[in-house]
Amino acid sequence: MITWGINALNHGSSIAVFDNDEYKISAVSHRDTLPSEIIRRALDQGAPDHIFWYEQPWLKKARQVYAGQWRRALDMTVLPRRYLNENRLQYAKLSYTQHHASHAAAGYYTSPFNHCAIVVLDAIGEFECATIWEGRDGEMKKIWSRSYPHSLGLFYSAFTALLGMTPIRDEYLLQQMAAKGHPDRYRHLVHTYMSGLLTAGKNMHKGIVDWPHDTLVLSDQYDVAAAVQAVFEEQIASVMYKAKKLTGADSLVYMGGCAMNSTANIKVVEPKFKYIWSLPSPGDPSSAMGAVLYHTKQRVDYNWGTVKHIKISV
């Protein structure tokens, strides 16, 4: 039986192919839609009997309605079944996996851990923006979550846009800018946007629309970036403390786009756990694989490549 996991119509796209219990390939593209060459590469392993989609489309549309994104909510061209039909994959059975479950499963079932905390932090899935899971004996259980608009990923991306860069692409540049600034100047103001334990003071989905200062001077931008990074690290530290307290685990699986912040990882993640696991691409590309693994619960031992954003210790 050939099984595919698919991530598409969001930030990049990917297909993961399984032949029975054997993981075969993963093909990734920076395009939101699946290029024909990726589909052909997957078909070389055999036509899919079952496809697992990386998120729940109708739950996502419900959130878009809640957020006032009516144009996106009413766009039926992005429904997975219609999209697959257009790509001549209409014969395959289709099942859905919630966004954060796909992230968590991609991390846990590729890790060497039996018992661990699993932390997923990103901009937004359907409604959930942060989740903590406990992995034990091959099973995952969600034990904590925060939902839209309380999103650490949206917070960081909104300030990326404020500083003149492209969100969901240039966050690493904000991280680099932060190293050149001083956080204290804007820290109090930045805290009004995110404080407590992932508590957004304002909805930042449409960016920072009420910033009271002109940040065109480069030194100002550095100081804003430094304050954003400092608050980001405070939030990460709080979430990791929560994960360790809830699970009692010495091992961590860390997934989602926020996991790519290497500075925060060095300062507040790595010191809290004895053993750590992530994937080279902890964001959406690995969700194609996770969409399958969440249902099959199979372990995958594979050479995933070098992980640069965090120190792997197993």
ABEGO torsion letter per residue (X at the ends): XBBBBBBBGBBEBBBBBBBEABBABBBBBABABBBAAAAAAAAAAEBBABBBBABBAAAAAAAAAAAGBAAAAABAAABAAAAAAAAGAAABBBBBBBAAAAAAAAAAAABABABBBBBBBBABBAABABBBBBBBGGBBBBABBBBOABBAAAAAAAAAAAAGBBBGAAAAAAAAAAAABBAAAAAAAAAAABBEBGBBABBAAAEBAABABBAABAAAAAAAAAAAAAAAAAAAAAAAAAAAAAAGBABBBBBEAAAABAAAAAAAAAAABABBBBBABABAAAAAAAAAAAAAGBBBBBBAEBBAABBBBX
